Every structure is written in structure tokens, then in C-alpha cells.
Amino acid sequence: MQAPKRRKTSARRDERRAHWRKVAKAANSLCPQCHKPKLPHRVCPHCGTYKGRDVLELE
């Protein structure tokens, strides 16, 4: 298999990586129990509930 004939320039490399850091962050949803922000489809870290049930024992 052949090797590349010319080296990729840094400009070409950076064009490819231009949108790398522009990926959107995960959206937060509000917990229906305590109304604090939490990641969707995960247990609320503040009150410990998920889908209306107590899942974690928090102090």
C-alpha cells in the first residue's frame, strides 16, 4: 500500500478540526420533584428521585 505523496498542511488539518469544540453540551432538564436542573434520563443528584420514585438515599 502506498504512503501519501505529500504531507497534509497544518491549515488542512485545522480545517478538519474547526468544528471539534463546537459540539453542544447536554441539555439540562428540570427535576419534577425539586425543580433543580439535572441531566435527562438520570437520577436527580439533589433529591435522588427518578420517574417519581426514590432511588438514592440522600442525607
Secondary structure, DSSP 8 states (H G I E B T S, - for coil): ----SS---HHHHHHHTTTGGG------EE-TTT--EE-TTS--TTT-EETTEE-S---
